[in-house]
Amino acid sequence: MSTSQEMSLLRFTTAGSVDDGKSTLIGRLLYDSKSIFEDQLEAVQRSSERKGLEHVELAHLTDGLKDEREQGITIDVAYRYFATPKRKFIIADTPGHIQYTRNMVTGASTANLALILVDARKGVIEQTKRHSFIASLLQIPHVAVCVNKMDLVDYDQEAFDKIVEDYKEFAAKLQIKDVRFIPISALKGDNVVDRSEKMDWYQGETLLHTLETIHIDSDYNMVDCRFPVQTVIRPHSDEFHDYRGYAGRVASGIFKPGDEVTVLPSGFTSKIKSIDTFNGAIEEAFPPMSVTMTLEDEIDISRGDMIVRTNNQPKMEQDVEVMLCWLNNRGPQPRAKYSVRHTSNEAKGMIKDILYKVDVNTLHRIEDDKEIKMNDICRVKIRTTKPLLQDSYKNNRTTGSLILVDEVTNETVAAGMII
C-alpha cells in the first residue's frame, strides 16, 4: 500500500469577506508549500508583470478562470487539491458575500476545519460572525481564525489580541469545540508556511503546520454504527456464484466480522460474515471507508436500507425537525411535495410548518416573518411518506443531514440538518 493512500485527508473551507485576502492566502499556501506547477507560476508572473505589480499576484493562482479574473469576480464553490509530505488537502473556497450563504453551506458541509479570515484593521465584523455561525451550525469541529494583513498594522500584538478577545466573546454563544488564532500576512508570507520573524511575540504554530498536524481522526462518530446500503453486489460468475454483498460507505461507528447487526427498516437481525474491499477482506471498517459487507443470513436488503448494530439504532420517524438552509431563488411553495434525500434513501415529503427563521448576524430567532427566501436559515417540520432512519446532526453529520429536491425542476432547493 502506498503512503499516499495511508496519508490522511483534511477537508477545509475558507471564508472571509470580499477583500480579506482569501485568494492571496490560498495562493501563498500553494506557492510556499511548493504545490503548484511551474507553468501555472509563470502564467501568474506574466499576468502580474502586465499589471505592473512589483510582487507576484498570488491571488491569481486561485482565481482560475481567465474571464472570471478579467471581470474581477469570484463565484460559486471552487475545490482545490494540494498535498504536502504529511497530508492531503481539499480546499472548498467559497465567496464571502451575504448572497452566498448557500455556497458556504455547500462547501462546508463535509469540512473538518473552517478557516475564517479577519482583516487585522477591521476586526470582527458581521461577515465574520455569519461565517462562524454557519461553521457552528454545520458542526465543523475545528476553526482557525487567521488574522490577516498584520503587515498593515505594523505586526502589532495589541491589534491581534483585541481581535482574539472579541472573537472569543462572540464564539462563546456558538458550539465550536476547537478555535485557534494565527496572526498572518498572506501577501508577505508571515506565519502561513514559514514562521514570521516580525512577530516573535507569537509562539503558536504556522497555518500550514496547524493544517498538517490538527487531529481529525476523532472527529468521526465511532460509537453509533451506521452503514447505509448503496447497492447490492451479485456477481454473475461461477467463482462467486452465491456471493451477495451490500456496498456502501460507513457513516459512523466501527464494524467487525461477527458483530450482531439489524437491518432497517425491516428489523431483521444477522451477523456480519465478512467485510470486503477492493484489496481483499479486512478485520474492521470505520468512517469514511467504502466497503462491501456480507451477512450470515439471506435477508432481503436493497438500496436505502441501513445496517446498524442491534443494540444501537437510529430513530425511525416520518416527522423530522430540521434546520434548513434555503438554496433556491424560489421560496417554499405551500403544500409543495419535495423529494427528500437522506443517506442512500429517498422519500417524498412536504414542509408542514415553519417554526422560525434565524437572523444569521445576531443569532436571534425571527418568529413573525415566515417567508423563506434564498440563503435564509430556518427551523421547519417536515413530514415524509416513509420513515427516515435518522440521528441528530449534532451526533452524526451523515445520518443527520438531508436535502430537498424539487420534483419538477430536479433542483436541490434546500439542505437540512436534523435536530
C-alpha positions as CSV (number, residue, x, y, z in Angstrom):
1,M,0.0,0.0,0.0
2,S,1.5,3.3,-1.0
3,T,2.0,6.1,1.6
4,S,-0.3,8.4,-0.3
5,Q,-3.2,6.1,0.5
6,E,-2.3,6.0,4.1
7,M,-1.9,9.7,4.3
8,S,-4.9,11.4,6.0
9,L,-7.1,13.8,4.1
10,L,-8.1,17.2,5.6
11,R,-11.0,19.0,4.0
12,F,-11.2,22.6,4.9
13,T,-13.3,25.5,3.9
14,T,-12.2,29.1,3.6
15,A,-14.4,32.1,4.4
16,G,-13.8,35.8,4.6
17,S,-15.4,38.9,3.3
18,V,-14.6,40.4,-0.1
19,D,-11.1,41.8,0.3
20,D,-9.8,39.9,3.3
21,G,-7.2,38.3,1.1
22,K,-8.6,34.8,0.9
23,S,-7.3,34.1,-2.7
24,T,-3.9,35.5,-1.7
25,L,-3.8,33.2,1.3
26,I,-4.6,30.1,-0.6
27,G,-2.2,31.2,-3.3
28,R,0.5,31.6,-0.7
29,L,-0.2,28.2,0.8
30,L,0.1,26.6,-2.6
31,Y,3.2,28.7,-3.5
32,D,5.2,28.3,-0.3
33,S,4.3,24.6,0.1
34,K,5.6,24.0,-3.5
35,S,2.2,22.7,-4.6
36,I,1.9,24.4,-7.9
37,F,3.2,23.7,-11.3
38,E,5.9,25.8,-13.0
39,D,3.7,26.7,-15.9
40,Q,1.0,28.0,-13.5
41,L,3.5,30.0,-11.7
42,E,4.9,31.5,-15.0
43,A,1.4,32.5,-16.2
44,V,0.8,34.3,-12.9
45,Q,4.1,36.0,-13.0
46,R,3.4,37.3,-16.6
47,S,-0.1,38.4,-15.6
48,S,1.4,40.3,-12.5
49,E,4.0,42.0,-14.7
50,R,1.4,43.0,-17.3
51,K,-0.5,44.8,-14.5
52,G,2.8,46.5,-13.4
53,L,2.9,44.9,-10.0
54,E,6.2,44.5,-8.2
55,H,5.2,41.3,-6.5
56,V,3.7,38.1,-7.8
57,E,-0.1,38.4,-7.5
58,L,-0.7,35.1,-5.7
59,A,-4.4,35.5,-5.7
60,H,-4.4,34.7,-9.4
61,L,-3.4,31.1,-8.6
62,T,-6.8,30.5,-7.2
63,D,-8.9,32.8,-9.3
64,G,-8.7,30.2,-12.0
65,L,-10.9,31.1,-14.9
66,K,-9.4,33.8,-17.1
67,D,-12.6,35.6,-17.9
68,E,-13.6,35.5,-14.3
69,R,-10.2,37.1,-13.5
70,E,-10.8,39.8,-16.1
71,Q,-14.2,40.6,-14.7
72,G,-12.7,40.7,-11.3
73,I,-15.2,38.4,-9.7
74,T,-15.0,35.1,-7.9
75,I,-18.2,32.9,-7.9
76,D,-19.5,29.6,-6.6
77,V,-17.5,27.0,-4.7
78,A,-14.1,26.1,-6.1
79,Y,-12.5,22.9,-4.9
80,R,-8.7,22.9,-4.9
81,Y,-6.4,20.0,-4.1
82,F,-2.9,20.0,-2.8
83,A,-0.6,17.8,-0.7
84,T,2.5,18.1,1.5
85,P,4.5,15.1,2.6
86,K,2.4,14.9,5.7
87,R,-1.2,15.2,4.5
88,K,-3.5,15.6,1.5
89,F,-5.9,18.6,1.4
90,I,-9.1,19.6,-0.3
91,I,-10.0,23.3,0.0
92,A,-13.5,24.4,-0.6
93,D,-13.2,28.1,-1.5
94,T,-16.4,29.9,-1.1
95,P,-17.2,33.6,-1.8
96,G,-17.8,35.8,1.2
97,H,-20.8,38.0,0.2
98,I,-24.0,37.6,2.1
99,Q,-25.9,36.3,-1.0
100,Y,-23.6,33.3,-1.0
101,T,-24.6,31.8,2.3
102,R,-25.8,28.8,0.4
103,N,-22.4,28.3,-1.2
104,M,-20.7,28.3,2.1
105,V,-23.2,25.7,3.4
106,T,-22.4,23.6,0.4
107,G,-18.7,23.9,0.6
108,A,-18.5,23.5,4.4
109,S,-20.8,20.5,4.8
110,T,-18.0,17.9,4.7
111,A,-15.2,20.1,6.1
112,N,-13.0,19.1,9.1
113,L,-11.9,22.7,9.6
114,A,-13.1,26.2,8.7
115,L,-10.5,28.8,8.0
116,I,-12.0,32.2,8.8
117,L,-10.2,35.3,7.7
118,V,-10.3,38.5,9.7
119,D,-8.7,41.7,8.4
120,A,-6.4,43.0,11.2
121,R,-7.5,46.6,10.5
122,K,-11.3,45.9,10.6
123,G,-11.5,43.3,13.3
124,V,-14.5,41.0,13.9
125,I,-17.3,42.2,11.5
126,E,-20.8,41.0,10.7
127,Q,-19.5,38.6,8.0
128,T,-17.0,37.0,10.5
129,K,-19.9,36.3,12.8
130,R,-22.1,34.9,9.9
131,H,-19.3,32.6,8.7
132,S,-18.7,31.4,12.3
133,F,-22.4,30.8,12.9
134,I,-22.6,28.7,9.7
135,A,-19.5,26.8,10.8
136,S,-21.1,26.0,14.1
137,L,-24.4,25.1,12.5
138,L,-22.6,22.7,10.3
139,Q,-20.8,21.3,13.3
140,I,-17.3,21.9,11.8
141,P,-15.1,20.5,14.6
142,H,-12.2,22.9,14.2
143,V,-11.9,26.6,13.4
144,A,-8.7,28.5,12.5
145,V,-9.2,32.3,12.7
146,C,-6.5,33.8,10.6
147,V,-5.9,37.5,11.4
148,N,-4.6,38.6,8.0
149,K,-2.8,41.8,6.9
150,M,-0.8,42.1,10.1
151,D,1.8,43.9,7.9
152,L,-0.7,46.8,7.6
153,V,-0.9,47.2,11.4
154,D,2.9,47.0,11.8
155,Y,2.6,43.5,13.2
156,D,1.2,44.9,16.4
157,Q,0.4,42.4,19.1
158,E,-2.4,44.5,20.7
159,A,-4.4,44.6,17.4
160,F,-4.2,40.8,17.3
161,D,-5.1,40.3,21.0
162,K,-8.1,42.6,20.7
163,I,-9.5,40.5,17.8
164,V,-8.9,37.3,19.7
165,E,-10.8,38.7,22.7
166,D,-13.7,40.0,20.5
167,Y,-14.0,36.7,18.7
168,K,-13.9,34.6,21.8
169,E,-16.7,36.7,23.3
170,F,-18.9,36.1,20.2
171,A,-17.9,32.4,19.8
172,A,-18.9,31.6,23.4
173,K,-22.5,31.6,22.1
174,L,-21.7,29.1,19.4
175,Q,-20.9,25.4,19.8
176,I,-17.4,25.3,18.3
177,K,-15.2,22.9,20.2
178,D,-11.8,24.0,18.9
179,V,-10.8,27.5,17.9
180,R,-7.2,28.6,17.1
181,F,-5.9,32.1,16.3
182,I,-3.0,32.8,13.9
183,P,-1.6,36.2,13.1
184,I,-0.6,36.2,9.4
185,S,0.3,38.2,6.3
186,A,-0.8,36.3,3.3
187,L,0.9,38.8,1.0
188,K,4.2,38.8,2.7
189,G,4.0,35.1,3.8
190,D,4.2,35.6,7.6
191,N,3.2,32.5,9.6
192,V,1.5,30.9,6.5
193,V,4.0,28.3,5.7
194,D,7.1,29.9,7.2
195,R,7.4,31.4,10.7
196,S,7.4,35.2,10.8
197,E,10.4,37.0,12.1
198,K,8.4,40.1,12.6
199,M,6.0,38.6,15.2
200,D,8.3,37.0,17.7
201,W,5.6,37.6,20.3
202,Y,3.5,34.9,18.7
203,Q,4.6,31.5,20.0
204,G,2.0,29.3,18.2
205,E,2.1,27.3,15.1
206,T,2.1,28.5,11.5
207,L,-1.1,27.9,9.5
208,L,0.4,25.1,7.4
209,H,1.7,23.3,10.5
210,T,-1.7,23.6,12.1
211,L,-3.4,22.1,8.9
212,E,-0.8,19.3,8.8
213,T,-1.0,18.3,12.4
214,I,-4.5,19.0,13.6
215,H,-6.0,15.8,14.9
216,I,-9.1,14.8,12.9
217,D,-9.5,11.1,13.4
218,S,-11.7,11.6,16.4
219,D,-14.0,14.0,14.5
220,Y,-15.9,11.0,13.3
221,N,-18.6,9.4,15.4
222,M,-17.1,6.0,16.3
223,V,-19.9,5.0,18.7
224,D,-23.1,4.7,16.6
225,C,-22.7,2.1,13.9
226,R,-24.5,3.2,10.7
227,F,-24.0,1.7,7.3
228,P,-26.4,3.0,4.6
229,V,-26.6,0.5,1.8
230,Q,-25.9,2.0,-1.6
231,T,-26.1,-1.1,-3.8
232,V,-26.3,-4.9,-3.6
233,I,-23.5,-6.8,-5.3
234,R,-24.4,-10.1,-7.0
235,P,-21.6,-11.1,-9.4
236,H,-22.8,-13.4,-12.2
237,S,-19.7,-15.5,-12.3
238,D,-19.3,-19.2,-11.3
239,E,-16.5,-18.3,-8.9
240,F,-18.7,-16.1,-6.8
241,H,-22.0,-17.8,-7.6
242,D,-23.6,-17.4,-4.1
243,Y,-21.9,-14.1,-3.2
244,R,-24.3,-11.4,-2.0
245,G,-22.7,-8.3,-0.7
246,Y,-24.0,-4.9,0.4
247,A,-21.8,-2.0,-0.7
248,G,-21.7,1.5,0.8
249,R,-19.8,3.9,2.9
250,V,-19.5,3.6,6.6
251,A,-21.3,6.7,8.0
252,S,-20.2,6.1,11.7
253,G,-19.1,3.5,14.2
254,I,-16.7,0.5,13.8
255,F,-18.0,-2.7,12.2
256,K,-16.2,-6.1,12.6
257,P,-17.0,-9.6,11.3
258,G,-19.1,-11.4,13.9
259,D,-20.9,-8.3,15.0
260,E,-24.7,-8.7,15.6
261,V,-26.5,-6.3,13.3
262,T,-30.0,-5.3,12.5
263,V,-31.2,-4.3,9.0
264,L,-33.6,-1.3,9.0
265,P,-36.4,-0.6,8.3
266,S,-37.3,-4.4,8.2
267,G,-35.8,-5.1,11.6
268,F,-34.3,-8.5,10.6
269,T,-31.1,-9.4,12.5
270,S,-28.0,-11.3,11.4
271,K,-24.2,-11.3,11.9
272,I,-21.5,-9.8,9.7
273,K,-19.9,-12.6,7.8
274,S,-17.1,-10.6,6.1
275,I,-16.1,-7.1,5.2
276,D,-14.6,-6.9,1.8
277,T,-12.7,-4.1,-0.1
278,F,-11.1,-3.8,-3.5
279,N,-7.8,-5.0,-1.9
280,G,-9.4,-8.0,0.0
281,A,-11.1,-8.8,3.2
282,I,-10.5,-6.6,6.3
283,E,-11.0,-7.0,10.0
284,E,-12.7,-3.7,10.8
285,A,-14.4,-0.9,8.9
286,F,-14.8,2.6,10.1
287,P,-15.8,6.0,8.6
288,P,-15.3,7.2,5.9
289,M,-14.3,3.8,4.3
290,S,-16.2,2.4,1.4
291,V,-16.7,-1.4,1.8
292,T,-18.9,-4.4,1.0
293,M,-20.4,-6.4,3.8
294,T,-21.8,-9.9,3.6
295,L,-24.2,-11.3,6.3
296,E,-24.6,-14.8,7.6
297,D,-28.3,-14.9,6.7
298,E,-30.2,-14.3,3.5
299,I,-32.1,-11.1,4.1
300,D,-33.9,-9.0,1.5
301,I,-31.9,-5.8,1.5
302,S,-31.9,-3.0,-1.1
303,R,-30.5,0.5,-1.6
304,G,-31.7,2.9,1.1
305,D,-31.7,0.3,3.9
306,M,-29.3,0.7,6.7
307,I,-27.2,-1.9,8.6
308,V,-26.8,-0.9,12.3
309,R,-25.6,-2.6,15.5
310,T,-28.5,-4.4,17.1
311,N,-28.1,-2.6,20.4
312,N,-27.8,0.9,19.0
313,Q,-30.4,2.1,16.5
314,P,-31.3,5.4,14.9
315,K,-34.8,6.9,15.2
316,M,-37.3,5.7,12.6
317,E,-39.8,8.5,12.1
318,Q,-41.8,10.3,9.4
319,D,-41.8,13.6,11.2
320,V,-38.5,15.4,11.2
321,E,-37.5,18.7,12.7
322,V,-34.7,20.3,10.6
323,M,-32.6,23.5,10.4
324,L,-32.9,24.3,6.7
325,C,-30.7,26.5,4.6
326,W,-32.8,27.5,1.6
327,L,-30.7,27.3,-1.6
328,N,-33.2,28.2,-4.3
329,N,-34.4,31.6,-5.6
330,R,-38.0,30.5,-5.3
331,G,-39.1,30.1,-1.7
332,P,-41.0,27.0,-0.5
333,Q,-44.5,26.7,-2.0
334,P,-47.4,25.9,0.3
335,R,-48.2,22.1,0.3
336,A,-45.4,21.5,-2.3
337,K,-44.1,17.9,-2.5
338,Y,-40.3,17.5,-2.4
339,S,-38.1,14.6,-2.8
340,V,-36.2,14.1,0.5
341,R,-32.8,12.5,0.0
342,H,-31.2,11.2,3.2
343,T,-28.1,9.0,3.1
344,S,-28.8,6.5,0.2
345,N,-32.6,6.7,0.9
346,E,-35.2,8.7,-0.9
347,A,-38.7,9.6,0.2
348,K,-41.4,12.2,-0.8
349,G,-42.1,14.9,1.8
350,M,-43.6,18.3,2.5
351,I,-42.8,21.2,4.8
352,K,-45.5,21.0,7.4
353,D,-44.6,24.0,9.5
354,I,-42.0,26.8,9.5
355,L,-41.2,27.4,13.2
356,Y,-38.8,30.4,12.9
357,K,-36.0,32.0,10.8
358,V,-32.6,32.8,12.2
359,D,-31.0,36.2,11.8
360,V,-27.6,34.9,10.8
361,N,-25.8,38.1,12.1
362,T,-27.3,38.3,15.6
363,L,-28.4,34.7,16.0
364,H,-31.9,35.9,17.1
365,R,-35.0,34.0,16.1
366,I,-37.4,35.7,13.8
367,E,-40.8,34.2,14.6
368,D,-43.2,36.7,13.0
369,D,-41.7,36.5,9.4
370,K,-42.2,33.1,7.9
371,E,-41.4,34.0,4.3
372,I,-38.4,32.0,3.3
373,K,-36.0,33.4,0.6
374,M,-32.7,32.2,-0.8
375,N,-29.9,31.9,1.8
376,D,-32.4,32.0,4.7
377,I,-31.8,29.6,7.5
378,C,-34.9,28.4,9.3
379,R,-36.2,25.7,11.6
380,V,-39.0,23.6,10.0
381,K,-41.1,20.5,10.4
382,I,-41.1,18.0,7.5
383,R,-43.4,15.1,7.1
384,T,-42.2,12.2,4.8
385,T,-44.1,9.4,3.1
386,K,-41.9,6.8,4.8
387,P,-39.8,6.8,8.0
388,L,-36.3,8.2,7.8
389,L,-33.5,6.4,9.7
390,Q,-32.2,9.4,11.4
391,D,-29.8,10.6,14.1
392,S,-29.4,14.2,15.1
393,Y,-26.9,16.2,13.0
394,K,-25.0,17.0,16.2
395,N,-24.3,13.3,16.8
396,N,-23.9,12.3,13.2
397,R,-23.2,14.6,10.2
398,T,-24.0,11.8,7.7
399,T,-27.3,10.4,9.0
400,G,-28.3,13.8,10.4
401,S,-28.3,15.6,7.1
402,L,-30.7,15.7,4.2
403,I,-31.5,17.6,1.0
404,L,-34.8,18.6,-0.5
405,V,-35.1,18.3,-4.3
406,D,-37.9,20.0,-6.4
407,E,-39.6,17.1,-8.2
408,V,-40.5,19.2,-11.2
409,T,-37.2,21.0,-11.9
410,N,-34.9,18.5,-10.2
411,E,-33.1,21.4,-8.5
412,T,-31.8,21.0,-5.0
413,V,-33.8,23.6,-3.1
414,A,-32.6,23.2,0.5
415,A,-30.0,21.5,2.7
416,G,-31.1,20.4,6.2
417,M,-29.6,19.4,9.5
418,I,-31.8,17.2,11.6
419,I,-32.3,18.4,15.2
